[in-house]
Amino acid sequence: MFFGRDRFKFVFVGAGSTVFTLRLAGDILSEKTISGGSLVLVDTDQKKLDEAFLAVKELVAFTGRDFSVEKHLHYSSALDGADFVFFTYAVGSIESWKEDIEICSRFGVAQSVGDTIGPGGMIRIMRSIPVALEIAHRMEQVCPEAYIINYTNPEGAQCFAIQEYSAVKCFGLCHGTPNTATALAEEVFGTERSRFRYEAAGVNHLTWFTKMTIDGEDVYPWLQKALEKSGHNKKEPISADLFRIFGLYPAPGDRHVSEFFSAFLRDRVMRERNFRWKNNTFAEVDNWREDDRADFERLIKQREGHENFLRGSGETAVHFLRALASDKVTTEMVNVPNRGYIANISSGLIVEVPAFIDSFGLHPQFVGELPAAIAAKCESLGREYRLLVEAAIGCDMGLFLEAAYLDPLCANCDYPEELVWELVSRNIHLLPEGWKKYA
């Protein structure tokens, strides 16, 4: 369907995202193997949609590329004939995310992000999964050959739901592991990224480097000394601790990996160790987006800084698009159901593994077994996601509570059941009708 083509219809669901929409649109406009097509923006927030529309139109005009730009307040009018549908949406947007953090903090649960695991990630699943499946089922009717490329968090839950409960082709992408690989190469080993090769596997936001080489030579034996010499063990102390304890280095940095291990996010520990990523204020959680917001504002208000979005964002979606449409094979880290790729994690659970992509599609690679303790952590997280997705689909408080009592961060909560009820009641306006019986 895609091989030999150079024009495509791209749909952005959650186009009001100032981070992903402009990054992805800029990458598409800079990709020479794509000659044109349409960029279709969808968002329920009229103001954010209008701003994103203005920004994308400005980029298209600046590049002179042959792309039309559309905007829609609902996905139902946008999907016909789509080739690629990017999920970057967050139901409730940043306001709900901020409220999640505040509610969880009151119940004693600190979260350094709150979008992947822990009670913040759990309520996100309740909000986002019904929308994901609504869109996927619509795509089955109007664009059955299209791909969903998911960036919406929690990545693992989104990808599990879409692939388990729909016929749409889907995979999840995340810049976390490639970015950590770049940091290890340049900041820790002091070499060019092109010389540094790696293999990694796990679950999204907790992926573990199983191999790392420079010019083909194994450098894992020197990683500990390199972390100490470079000071990276002080910059990312939790990742350094996990490497010391489990024997493999994790990605994508302390901001995310801390949430999978409740011992790091206890009040006394955070005070004594003064970790950089802690939710004492929401600005601390979200300040990494500030540069993107500033660039976005400059583009739409002053019509300057186009180059910030056209020099390559570091996102890898365009590599996938290029490989599908041409004979240029690429490799990426993808989130897909486990089909034996990680031998000691159950089949069907979502894992993050390397894959080859060519004109025939996606080919995830066999990794083998992860160390037993790491596999156990990934297994438990995958099973928690399965419970939460089923809770979201069935509006089932019982399954939500079961998952909460299994969750690593809820272990820090004084009263997990009260926290879950509070999260549901505060989000009832964003949840499907079936949750109203718990109001």
PyMOL commands that set and color helices and strands:
alter all, ss='L'
color gray80, all
select helices_A, chain A and resi 20-30+46-63+75-77+93-106+118-142+155-165+176-188+193-195+220-230+232-235+237-246+254-260+262-265+267-273+282-302+306-309+317-325+372-394+397-406+409-412+416-426+428-430+433-438
alter helices_A, ss='H'
color red, helices_A
select strands_A, chain A and resi 7-13+36-42+66-72+84-87+147-150+169-172+196-203+206-214+217-218+249-251+330-337+350-358+361-364
alter strands_A, ss='S'
color yellow, strands_A
deselect
rebuild
show_as cartoon
